[in-house]
Amino acid sequence: MKSLWLENETLSFKDNLPRPAKPGEALIRVRLAGVCSTDLEMARGYYPFTGVPGHEFVGEVVEAEDESWLGRRVTGEINVTCGECEQCRSGRKSHCENRTVLGILNRDGVFAEYVTLPIRNLHRVPDSVPDEAAVFTEPLAAALEIQQQVHIRPGDRVLLIGAGRLGQMIAQTLALTGADLRVAARHQQQQDLLTARGIRLITEDEVQPWRWDVVVEATGSTSGFDLARRAIRPRGTLVMKSTYRGEMSVNFSSIVVDEINIVGSRCGPFAPALRLLESGLVDPTVLISARYPLSQGLQAFERAGQHGTLKVLITPQ
């Protein structure tokens, strides 16, 4: 089959990989896949990985032990867990001690014609949700994880710092809470997308220090974290929605004195994400910047890494 291949921080196109097969797992024909910031960072050496990258997808089941899944359009949770370790038995499956992660850790991903996943990882895509929306299920679920972890009340003052690929979906989901939401977005395209949905903007200079109940940091930059730290009120909640490359200097004494709650936030719930897509309350398709065939996957990555590009999609078939 055709695929992209990442090895020694080098991405290449291959047309001779064997079609994947894993006992007990469904074989899925990938219909559409999305390039995210994690994929770009992995290609730059953020995390050592050899294999097929990519984890955002919508596909069609072509082989499965349970024949009721055949022909179904699906998307899939990226953590494949053992179900037996202490983390799994304690309800923390996304932190499974033996997990593999689609396109990230010891498991080939979706920038290929086919991929395999256990049936328990799959979610059926409603008929009314097009592929161009369904491919965003995983990042939309990640955005919703914030509300799984933090009780956001309508009276809360909420600040979101960063409005890139993930930040845009976080903004759309937080807007549904009724909270007093402001978004710090630096670039005009990001600002235009937010204002078109009635989401209010704020400049970094306008951010009042020590005033915000919940601050979501979605830039993955030192400057973004510094702004978030200044903004959060005592006993407020700071949600870290980005990974940070390298080390970062933090004054933890002030965090202790102000009794700040820090919440790391990663993967999220797929079923609510699909319901939001089905209802139309969230529209991620406005983020699509470009679409490439798999054979032009290297160009797709190049485009995804360019300034101002939001979501690039890859069509394997």
Secondary structure by P-SEA (a helix, b strand, c coil): cbbbbbccccccccccccccccccbbbbcccbbbbcaaaaaaaacccccccbbbccbbbbbccccccccccccccccccccccccccccccccccccccccccccccccccccccccccccbbbbcccccaaaaaaaaaaaaaaccccccccccccbbbbccccaaaaaaaaaaaaaccccccccccaaaaaaaaaacbbbbcccccccccccbbbbccccaaaaaaaaacccccbbbbbccccccbbbbcaaaaaaabbbbbbbccccaaaaaaaaaaccccccccccccccccaaaaaaaaaacccccbbbbbcc
